């Protein structure tokens, strides 16, 4: 599997608590922060849950 770079582009304010916890689990704490992660079913599932807040790029 490859790597994926995720960047938070929208705020988590006024979002459900489970979406905020998902962002924290992905390692994203602030707006416009990016993180590279290995693609795995667990990571892709978390990304899918909050994809409206993220920008996702293949690396």
C-alpha positions in Angstrom: 0.0 0.0 0.0 1.1 3.6 -0.6 1.1 6.7 1.4 -1.4 9.4 1.7 -1.0 13.1 2.8 -4.0 14.5 4.6 -4.5 18.2 5.4 -7.3 19.8 7.4 -8.8 22.6 5.4 -12.1 23.2 7.3 -12.6 23.8 10.9 -13.9 21.2 13.3 -15.9 23.8 15.2 -19.7 22.9 15.4 -19.0 19.3 14.3 -20.1 16.2 16.2 -17.7 14.9 18.9 -17.0 11.7 17.0 -15.7 13.7 14.0 -13.4 15.8 16.3 -12.1 12.6 17.9 -11.4 11.1 14.5 -9.3 14.1 13.5 -7.3 13.7 16.7 -6.9 10.0 16.0 -5.5 10.9 12.6 -3.0 13.1 14.3 -4.4 16.4 13.1 -4.7 19.1 15.8 -4.9 22.4 14.0 -6.3 23.8 10.7 -3.9 23.6 7.7 -1.7 20.9 9.3 -0.7 18.0 7.1 0.3 14.5 7.9 1.6 11.6 5.8 0.3 8.2 6.7 0.3 4.7 5.3 -2.8 3.6 3.5 -4.6 0.9 5.5 -8.3 0.0 5.8 -8.5 1.6 9.2 -6.9 4.9 8.1 -9.0 5.1 4.9 -12.2 4.5 7.0 -11.3 7.4 9.3 -10.5 9.6 6.3 -13.8 8.7 4.7 -15.6 9.7 8.0 -14.2 13.3 7.9 -13.4 13.8 4.2 -15.5 16.9 4.1 -12.9 18.6 6.4 -9.8 17.3 4.7 -7.8 17.5 1.5 -6.4 14.1 0.6 -3.4 13.5 -1.8 -1.6 10.4 -2.8 2.1 10.5 -2.2 
